[in-house]
Amino acid sequence: MNTTPANKTLTGGFEDVDQARAAHRDMIAYGIPEEKIFIDEDRKEIKVIIPEEQTPQIREVFGNHGISPTQ
């Protein structure tokens, strides 16, 4: 029996890198480890690997910073 929570990758698109940087700060404040947050400035995407139960919090962070979920 596996009791390890399932991880999920959320991806969001941004127009300005400052949106992603602000979201990154908020995610760190939520307790997401920095090594689980990836900003790709060329593709204008931010990806975060989180336990499934944190999905609503991260979607809220995306929304607060104008980041559009891409999946």
N, CA, C and O atoms as a Tinker XYZ file with bonds, in Angstrom:
   284  protein
     1  N      0.844000   -1.196000    0.000000    73     2
     2  CA     0.000000    0.000000    0.000000    64     1     3
     3  C      0.884000    1.252000    0.000000    63     2     4     5
     4  O      1.745000    1.412000    0.865000    81     3
     5  N      0.665000    2.116000   -0.958000    73     3     6
     6  CA     1.452000    3.336000   -1.101000    64     5     7
     7  C      0.702000    4.501000   -0.465000    63     6     8     9
     8  O     -0.404000    4.838000   -0.886000    81     7
     9  N      1.312000    5.117000    0.557000    73     7    10
    10  CA     0.665000    6.248000    1.228000    64     9    11
    11  C      1.301000    7.576000    0.850000    63    10    12    13
    12  O      0.943000    8.616000    1.402000    81    11
    13  N      2.244000    7.549000   -0.087000    73    11    14
    14  CA     2.875000    8.776000   -0.548000    64    13    15
    15  C      1.884000    9.560000   -1.402000    63    14    16    17
    16  O      1.303000    9.015000   -2.341000    81    15
    17  N      1.686000   10.863000   -1.071000    73    15    18
    18  CA     0.749000   11.650000   -1.883000    64    17    19
    19  C      1.231000   11.781000   -3.326000    63    18    20    21
    20  O      2.431000   11.864000   -3.585000    81    19
    21  N      0.293000   11.799000   -4.247000    73    19    22
    22  CA     0.622000   11.953000   -5.664000    64    21    23
    23  C      1.044000   13.391000   -5.943000    63    22    24    25
    24  O      0.431000   14.338000   -5.451000    81    23
    25  N      2.087000   13.536000   -6.730000    73    23    26
    26  CA     2.516000   14.866000   -7.146000    64    25    27
    27  C      1.910000   15.196000   -8.497000    63    26    28    29
    28  O      1.597000   14.314000   -9.297000    81    27
    29  N      1.756000   16.478000   -8.724000    73    27    30
    30  CA     1.160000   16.980000   -9.951000    64    29    31
    31  C      2.010000   18.151000  -10.424000    63    30    32    33
    32  O      2.535000   18.910000   -9.609000    81    31
    33  N      2.146000   18.296000  -11.728000    73    31    34
    34  CA     2.842000   19.453000  -12.288000    64    33    35
    35  C      1.803000   20.397000  -12.862000    63    34    36    37
    36  O      1.011000   20.020000  -13.726000    81    35
    37  N      1.815000   21.635000  -12.372000    73    35    38
    38  CA     0.941000   22.684000  -12.909000    64    37    39
    39  C      1.803000   23.621000  -13.737000    63    38    40    41
    40  O      2.909000   23.981000  -13.334000    81    39
    41  N      1.296000   24.009000  -14.886000    73    39    42
    42  CA     2.008000   24.914000  -15.786000    64    41    43
    43  C      1.121000   26.116000  -16.062000    63    42    44    45
    44  O     -0.086000   25.982000  -16.269000    81    43
    45  N      1.731000   27.285000  -16.063000    73    43    46
    46  CA     0.997000   28.499000  -16.374000    64    45    47
    47  C      1.797000   29.391000  -17.299000    63    46    48    49
    48  O      3.027000   29.392000  -17.271000    81    47
    49  N      1.086000   30.150000  -18.118000    73    47    50
    50  CA     1.727000   31.076000  -19.037000    64    49    51
    51  C      1.636000   32.504000  -18.521000    63    50    52    53
    52  O      0.636000   32.892000  -17.916000    81    51
    53  N      2.676000   33.272000  -18.760000    73    51    54
    54  CA     2.699000   34.671000  -18.318000    64    53    55
    55  C      3.157000   35.572000  -19.457000    63    54    56    57
    56  O      3.798000   35.121000  -20.407000    81    55
    57  N      2.819000   36.843000  -19.346000    73    55    58
    58  CA     3.238000   37.837000  -20.340000    64    57    59
    59  C      4.556000   38.499000  -19.937000    63    58    60    61
    60  O      5.405000   38.775000  -20.785000    81    59
    61  N      4.718000   38.750000  -18.641000    73    59    62
    62  CA     5.879000   39.469000  -18.128000    64    61    63
    63  C      6.541000   38.619000  -17.052000    63    62    64    65
    64  O      5.852000   38.062000  -16.196000    81    63
    65  N      7.843000   38.512000  -17.081000    73    63    66
    66  CA     8.557000   37.672000  -16.123000    64    65    67
    67  C      8.316000   38.117000  -14.684000    63    66    68    69
    68  O      8.425000   37.304000  -13.766000    81    67
    69  N      7.992000   39.382000  -14.471000    73    67    70
    70  CA     7.716000   39.844000  -13.105000    64    69    71
    71  C      6.491000   39.141000  -12.515000    63    70    72    73
    72  O      6.418000   38.936000  -11.303000    81    71
    73  N      5.534000   38.774000  -13.364000    73    71    74
    74  CA     4.377000   37.998000  -12.881000    64    73    75
    75  C      4.857000   36.673000  -12.306000    63    74    76    77
    76  O      4.433000   36.274000  -11.221000    81    75
    77  N      5.730000   35.997000  -13.023000    73    75    78
    78  CA     6.233000   34.699000  -12.589000    64    77    79
    79  C      7.072000   34.841000  -11.326000    63    78    80    81
    80  O      6.982000   34.005000  -10.427000    81    79
    81  N      7.878000   35.880000  -11.248000    73    79    82
    82  CA     8.713000   36.085000  -10.053000    64    81    83
    83  C      7.856000   36.345000   -8.819000    63    82    84    85
    84  O      8.159000   35.842000   -7.737000    81    83
    85  N      6.787000   37.128000   -8.974000    73    83    86
    86  CA     5.888000   37.396000   -7.849000    64    85    87
    87  C      5.169000   36.116000   -7.430000    63    86    88    89
    88  O      5.016000   35.855000   -6.237000    81    87
    89  N      4.729000   35.320000   -8.399000    73    87    90
    90  CA     4.074000   34.043000   -8.097000    64    89    91
    91  C      5.059000   33.109000   -7.395000    63    90    92    93
    92  O      4.690000   32.401000   -6.459000    81    91
    93  N      6.293000   33.111000   -7.842000    73    91    94
    94  CA     7.347000   32.289000   -7.228000    64    93    95
    95  C      7.468000   32.642000   -5.748000    63    94    96    97
    96  O      7.514000   31.747000   -4.904000    81    95
    97  N      7.521000   33.930000   -5.425000    73    95    98
    98  CA     7.619000   34.362000   -4.021000    64    97    99
    99  C      6.425000   33.870000   -3.210000    63    98   100   101
   100  O      6.583000   33.403000   -2.082000    81    99
   101  N      5.233000   33.976000   -3.789000    73    99   102
   102  CA     4.032000   33.521000   -3.082000    64   101   103
   103  C      4.059000   32.019000   -2.844000    63   102   104   105
   104  O      3.663000   31.551000   -1.776000    81   103
   105  N      4.520000   31.261000   -3.830000    73   103   106
   106  CA     4.574000   29.806000   -3.675000    64   105   107
   107  C      5.570000   29.407000   -2.589000    63   106   108   109
   108  O      5.318000   28.473000   -1.827000    81   107
   109  N      6.696000   30.108000   -2.518000    73   107   110
   110  CA     7.669000   29.863000   -1.450000    64   109   111
   111  C      6.993000   30.132000   -0.098000    63   110   112   113
   112  O      7.177000   29.369000    0.850000    81   111
   113  N      6.217000   31.210000   -0.012000    73   111   114
   114  CA     5.508000   31.541000    1.219000    64   113   115
   115  C      4.496000   30.458000    1.602000    63   114   116   117
   116  O      4.233000   30.244000    2.785000    81   115
   117  N      3.926000   29.773000    0.596000    73   115   118
   118  CA     2.994000   28.659000    0.844000    64   117   119
   119  C      3.727000   27.392000    1.279000    63   118   120   121
   120  O      3.096000   26.408000    1.665000    81   119
   121  N      5.058000   27.417000    1.215000    73   119   122
   122  CA     5.828000   26.251000    1.631000    64   121   123
   123  C      6.260000   25.342000    0.503000    63   122   124   125
   124  O      6.744000   24.238000    0.752000    81   123
   125  N      6.093000   25.790000   -0.752000    73   123   126
   126  CA     6.555000   24.992000   -1.891000    64   125   127
   127  C      8.082000   25.135000   -1.953000    63   126   128   129
   128  O      8.586000   26.258000   -1.991000    81   127
   129  N      8.819000   24.033000   -1.964000    73   127   130
   130  CA    10.282000   24.132000   -2.056000    64   129   131
   131  C     10.712000   24.808000   -3.363000    63   130   132   133
   132  O     10.152000   24.553000   -4.429000    81   131
   133  N     11.707000   25.663000   -3.251000    73   131   134
   134  CA    12.177000   26.420000   -4.418000    64   133   135
   135  C     12.574000   25.516000   -5.576000    63   134   136   137
   136  O     12.379000   25.874000   -6.738000    81   135
   137  N     13.132000   24.340000   -5.269000    73   135   138
   138  CA    13.572000   23.436000   -6.334000    64   137   139
   139  C     12.409000   22.778000   -7.081000    63   138   140   141
   140  O     12.632000   22.053000   -8.050000    81   139
   141  N     11.181000   23.022000   -6.644000    73   139   142
   142  CA     9.991000   22.478000   -7.307000    64   141   143
   143  C      9.311000   23.521000   -8.204000    63   142   144   145
   144  O      8.267000   23.247000   -8.796000    81   143
   145  N      9.908000   24.718000   -8.301000    73   143   146
   146  CA     9.326000   25.808000   -9.089000    64   145   147
   147  C     10.310000   26.164000  -10.204000    63   146   148   149
   148  O     11.483000   26.439000   -9.951000    81   147
   149  N      9.810000   26.154000  -11.437000    73   147   150
   150  CA    10.662000   26.408000  -12.597000    64   149   151
   151  C     10.067000   27.520000  -13.452000    63   150   152   153
   152  O      8.899000   27.459000  -13.839000    81   151
   153  N     10.872000   28.532000  -13.743000    73   151   154
   154  CA    10.441000   29.625000  -14.619000    64   153   155
   155  C     11.237000   29.525000  -15.914000    63   154   156   157
   156  O     12.468000   29.547000  -15.905000    81   155
   157  N     10.519000   29.414000  -17.024000    73   155   158
   158  CA    11.143000   29.377000  -18.349000    64   157   159
   159  C     10.817000   30.712000  -19.029000    63   158   160   161
   160  O      9.731000   30.902000  -19.577000    81   159
   161  N     11.780000   31.618000  -18.978000    73   159   162
   162  CA    11.560000   32.963000  -19.526000    64   161   163
   163  C     11.384000   32.948000  -21.041000    63   162   164   165
   164  O     10.638000   33.767000  -21.578000    81   163
   165  N     12.052000   32.037000  -21.736000    73   163   166
   166  CA    11.933000   31.973000  -23.198000    64   165   167
   167  C     10.536000   31.531000  -23.632000    63   166   168   169
   168  O      9.967000   32.090000  -24.569000    81   167
   169  N      9.990000   30.530000  -22.950000    73   167   170
   170  CA     8.662000   30.014000  -23.295000    64   169   171
   171  C      7.542000   30.757000  -22.573000    63   170   172   173
   172  O      6.360000   30.546000  -22.846000    81   171
   173  N      7.937000   31.636000  -21.642000    73   171   174
   174  CA     6.980000   32.390000  -20.818000    64   173   175
   175  C      6.045000   31.443000  -20.069000    63   174   176   177
   176  O      4.822000   31.580000  -20.100000    81   175
   177  N      6.675000   30.473000  -19.390000    73   175   178
   178  CA     5.931000   29.491000  -18.608000    64   177   179
   179  C      6.529000   29.364000  -17.215000    63   178   180   181
   180  O      7.730000   29.536000  -17.008000    81   179
   181  N      5.658000   29.060000  -16.276000    73   179   182
   182  CA     6.091000   28.703000  -14.937000    64   181   183
   183  C      5.507000   27.327000  -14.649000    63   182   184   185
   184  O      4.335000   27.068000  -14.921000    81   183
   185  N      6.337000   26.450000  -14.097000    73   183   186
   186  CA     5.903000   25.094000  -13.751000    64   185   187
   187  C      6.195000   24.878000  -12.284000    63   186   188   189
   188  O      7.212000   25.333000  -11.760000    81   187
   189  N      5.288000   24.176000  -11.632000    73   187   190
   190  CA     5.471000   23.862000  -10.220000    64   189   191
   191  C      5.024000   22.428000   -9.981000    63   190   192   193
   192  O      3.961000   22.004000  -10.432000    81   191
   193  N      5.863000   21.695000   -9.259000    73   191   194
   194  CA     5.557000   20.307000   -8.904000    64   193   195
   195  C      5.094000   20.313000   -7.456000    63   194   196   197
   196  O      5.839000   20.685000   -6.550000    81   195
   197  N      3.838000   19.891000   -7.254000    73   195   198
   198  CA     3.214000   19.984000   -5.936000    64   197   199
   199  C      2.434000   18.718000   -5.616000    63   198   200   201
   200  O      2.069000   17.958000   -6.513000    81   199
   201  N      2.179000   18.496000   -4.321000    73   199   202
   202  CA     1.220000   17.451000   -3.976000    64   201   203
   203  C     -0.156000   17.852000   -4.509000    63   202   204   205
   204  O     -0.514000   19.030000   -4.491000    81   203
   205  N     -0.905000   16.892000   -4.971000    73   203   206
   206  CA    -2.204000   17.149000   -5.607000    64   205   207
   207  C     -3.108000   18.038000   -4.755000    63   206   208   209
   208  O     -3.834000   18.872000   -5.296000    81   207
   209  N     -3.076000   17.874000   -3.441000    73   207   210
   210  CA    -3.980000   18.642000   -2.579000    64   209   211
   211  C     -3.662000   20.138000   -2.533000    63   210   212   213
   212  O     -4.481000   20.917000   -2.045000    81   211
   213  N     -2.494000   20.558000   -3.027000    73   211   214
   214  CA    -2.152000   21.982000   -3.056000    64   213   215
   215  C     -2.565000   22.658000   -4.367000    63   214   216   217
   216  O     -2.341000   23.856000   -4.541000    81   215
   217  N     -3.158000   21.911000   -5.274000    73   215   218
   218  CA    -3.561000   22.459000   -6.567000    64   217   219
   219  C     -4.416000   23.721000   -6.438000    63   218   220   221
   220  O     -4.124000   24.703000   -7.120000    81   219
   221  N     -5.461000   23.745000   -5.596000    73   219   222
   222  CA    -6.277000   24.968000   -5.508000    64   221   223
   223  C     -5.475000   26.196000   -5.063000    63   222   224   225
   224  O     -5.708000   27.296000   -5.565000    81   223
   225  N     -4.539000   26.021000   -4.133000    73   223   226
   226  CA    -3.724000   27.146000   -3.671000    64   225   227
   227  C     -2.868000   27.705000   -4.803000    63   226   228   229
   228  O     -2.752000   28.921000   -4.960000    81   227
   229  N     -2.275000   26.819000   -5.583000    73   227   230
   230  CA    -1.390000   27.275000   -6.654000    64   229   231
   231  C     -2.201000   27.903000   -7.785000    63   230   232   233
   232  O     -1.767000   28.888000   -8.384000    81   231
   233  N     -3.360000   27.351000   -8.078000    73   231   234
   234  CA    -4.224000   27.987000   -9.089000    64   233   235
   235  C     -4.629000   29.392000   -8.636000    63   234   236   237
   236  O     -4.741000   30.302000   -9.457000    81   235
   237  N     -4.844000   29.565000   -7.343000    73   235   238
   238  CA    -5.169000   30.893000   -6.807000    64   237   239
   239  C     -3.981000   31.841000   -6.984000    63   238   240   241
   240  O     -4.158000   32.995000   -7.373000    81   239
   241  N     -2.775000   31.356000   -6.699000    73   239   242
   242  CA    -1.565000   32.171000   -6.899000    64   241   243
   243  C     -1.450000   32.563000   -8.369000    63   242   244   245
   244  O     -1.193000   33.725000   -8.683000    81   243
   245  N     -1.639000   31.599000   -9.272000    73   243   246
   246  CA    -1.602000   31.916000  -10.704000    64   245   247
   247  C     -2.602000   33.036000  -11.015000    63   246   248   249
   248  O     -2.257000   34.020000  -11.668000    81   247
   249  N     -3.830000   32.879000  -10.546000    73   247   250
   250  CA    -4.870000   33.876000  -10.812000    64   249   251
   251  C     -4.538000   35.241000  -10.240000    63   250   252   253
   252  O     -4.800000   36.266000  -10.869000    81   251
   253  N     -3.959000   35.254000   -9.044000    73   251   254
   254  CA    -3.601000   36.526000   -8.403000    64   253   255
   255  C     -2.563000   37.308000   -9.194000    63   254   256   257
   256  O     -2.468000   38.528000   -9.065000    81   255
   257  N     -1.788000   36.608000  -10.008000    73   255   258
   258  CA    -0.702000   37.261000  -10.758000    64   257   259
   259  C     -0.947000   37.268000  -12.254000    63   258   260   261
   260  O     -0.033000   37.563000  -13.024000    81   259
   261  N     -2.173000   36.946000  -12.688000    73   259   262
   262  CA    -2.510000   36.993000  -14.104000    64   261   263
   263  C     -1.847000   35.911000  -14.923000    63   262   264   265
   264  O     -1.635000   36.078000  -16.124000    81   263
   265  N     -1.516000   34.797000  -14.282000    73   263   266
   266  CA    -0.904000   33.666000  -14.980000    64   265   267
   267  C     -2.022000   32.724000  -15.404000    63   266   268   269
   268  O     -2.863000   32.334000  -14.594000    81   267
   269  N     -2.018000   32.366000  -16.678000    73   267   270
   270  CA    -3.063000   31.499000  -17.231000    64   269   271
   271  C     -2.637000   30.042000  -17.165000    63   270   272   273
   272  O     -1.622000   29.677000  -17.758000    81   271
   273  N     -3.386000   29.195000  -16.456000    73   271   274
   274  CA    -3.049000   27.770000  -16.442000    64   273   275
   275  C     -3.085000   27.218000  -17.868000    63   274   276   277
   276  O     -3.995000   27.529000  -18.637000    81   275
   277  N     -2.099000   26.406000  -18.211000    73   275   278
   278  CA    -2.048000   25.843000  -19.564000    64   277   279
   279  C     -2.408000   24.375000  -19.575000    63   278   280   281
   280  O     -2.458000   23.755000  -20.637000    81   279
   281  N     -2.661000   23.808000  -18.401000    73   279   282
   282  CA    -3.094000   22.408000  -18.340000    64   281   283
   283  C     -3.905000   22.178000  -17.102000    63   282   284
   284  O     -4.364000   21.062000  -16.863000    81   283
